[in-house]
Amino acid sequence: MGQLTVLALRGVIGVLLAGSVFVQVVLLWLLAAGTGDPDAALADVRTPVFVIVVLGALAAETVLVCVWRLVTMVRRGTVFSLHAFRYVHVVIGAFVAASLLVLTLGVVLAPGEAVAPGIVLILGGVAVAVLGVALVVLVLRMLLAQAVARDIEAARMRAELAEVI
């Protein structure tokens, strides 16, 4: 991975992290300010929705930090090690948590007439899509496991060859 690519990716991750923190601060400020909701039906779910959105932002931040660490490992040439699995596992867990949060948001918004049923259905689809991303990362983790195993085997064979020579 080239230096320019690493810098560009880190710049994007930095902007996304800053934006996520900004959204969390604004949401917490709005929750604390107690903005009067003109729609009484949505007033009951305001706090759970804010909590779900903040937790979702935390899940996204977790993924971004782990990707930052993995990019650092790629730059150093150490990504094909057992240490990388810790970050991949955290990414998978964060995506599963995000999927559950989106599903929970749909459940919170479903009762009553304040939110259209189509919106709840869309949230269910988004939850399935986010879970699908977790499964894709799981497949990529399996590919990483194969690459690490081959790297370890190659190192063992190089050591054997060095003993022979």
Backbone hydrogen bonds, N-H to C=O, Kabsch-Sander energy under -0.5 kcal/mol:
donor,donor_aa,acceptor,acceptor_aa,energy
6,V,2,G,-2.2
7,L,3,Q,-2.4
8,A,4,L,-2.6
9,L,5,T,-2.7
10,R,6,V,-2.6
11,G,7,L,-2.2
12,V,8,A,-2.3
13,I,9,L,-2.7
14,G,10,R,-2.6
15,V,11,G,-2.3
16,L,12,V,-2.5
17,L,13,I,-2.6
18,A,14,G,-2.4
19,G,15,V,-2.6
20,S,16,L,-2.3
21,V,17,L,-2.4
22,F,18,A,-2.3
23,V,19,G,-2.4
24,Q,20,S,-2.2
25,V,21,V,-2.5
26,V,22,F,-2.6
27,L,23,V,-2.6
28,L,24,Q,-2.6
29,W,25,V,-2.3
30,L,26,V,-2.7
31,L,27,L,-2.5
32,A,28,L,-2.5
33,A,29,W,-2.6
34,G,30,L,-1.2
35,T,30,L,-1.2
40,A,38,P,-0.9
42,L,39,D,-0.8
43,A,39,D,-0.9
44,D,40,A,-0.7
45,V,42,L,-0.6
46,R,42,L,-0.6
46,R,43,A,-0.6
49,V,45,V,-2.2
50,F,46,R,-2.4
51,V,47,T,-2.5
52,I,48,P,-2.5
53,V,49,V,-2.5
54,V,50,F,-2.4
55,L,51,V,-2.5
56,G,52,I,-2.3
57,A,53,V,-2.2
58,L,54,V,-2.1
59,A,55,L,-2.1
60,A,56,G,-2.2
61,E,57,A,-2.6
62,T,58,L,-2.2
63,V,59,A,-2.0
64,L,60,A,-2.3
65,V,61,E,-2.5
66,C,62,T,-2.2
67,V,63,V,-2.6
68,W,64,L,-2.2
69,R,65,V,-2.2
70,L,66,C,-2.4
71,V,67,V,-2.6
72,T,68,W,-2.1
73,M,69,R,-2.0
74,V,70,L,-2.3
75,R,71,V,-2.5
76,R,72,T,-1.9
77,G,73,M,-0.9
77,G,74,V,-0.7
78,T,73,M,-2.7
79,V,73,M,-0.7
81,S,79,V,-1.7
84,A,81,S,-1.1
85,F,82,L,-0.8
86,R,83,H,-0.8
87,Y,83,H,-0.6
88,V,84,A,-1.8
89,H,85,F,-2.8
90,V,86,R,-1.8
91,V,87,Y,-2.2
92,I,88,V,-2.4
93,G,89,H,-2.5
94,A,90,V,-2.5
95,F,91,V,-2.2
96,V,92,I,-2.3
97,A,93,G,-2.5
98,A,94,A,-2.5
99,S,95,F,-2.3
100,L,96,V,-2.3
101,L,97,A,-2.3
102,V,98,A,-2.4
103,L,99,S,-2.3
104,T,100,L,-2.5
105,L,101,L,-2.4
106,G,102,V,-2.1
107,V,103,L,-2.0
108,V,104,T,-2.7
109,L,105,L,-2.2
110,A,106,G,-1.3
119,I,116,A,-0.8
120,V,116,A,-1.3
121,L,117,P,-2.2
122,I,118,G,-2.5
123,L,119,I,-2.4
124,G,120,V,-1.9
125,G,121,L,-2.1
126,V,122,I,-2.5
127,A,123,L,-2.3
128,V,124,G,-1.9
129,A,125,G,-2.3
130,V,126,V,-2.7
131,L,127,A,-2.0
132,G,128,V,-2.1
133,V,129,A,-1.8
134,A,130,V,-1.8
135,L,131,L,-1.9
136,V,132,G,-2.2
137,V,133,V,-2.4
138,L,134,A,-1.9
139,V,135,L,-2.1
140,L,136,V,-2.4
141,R,137,V,-2.1
142,M,138,L,-1.8
143,L,139,V,-1.9
144,L,140,L,-2.2
145,A,141,R,-2.4
146,Q,142,M,-2.1
147,A,143,L,-2.3
148,V,144,L,-2.7
149,A,145,A,-2.4
150,R,146,Q,-2.3
151,D,147,A,-2.3
152,I,148,V,-2.6
153,E,149,A,-2.4
154,A,150,R,-2.7
155,A,151,D,-2.2
156,R,152,I,-2.2
157,M,153,E,-2.5
158,R,154,A,-2.4
159,A,155,A,-2.1
160,E,156,R,-2.2
161,L,157,M,-2.5
162,A,158,R,-2.5
163,E,159,A,-1.7
164,V,160,E,-1.8
165,I,161,L,-2.4
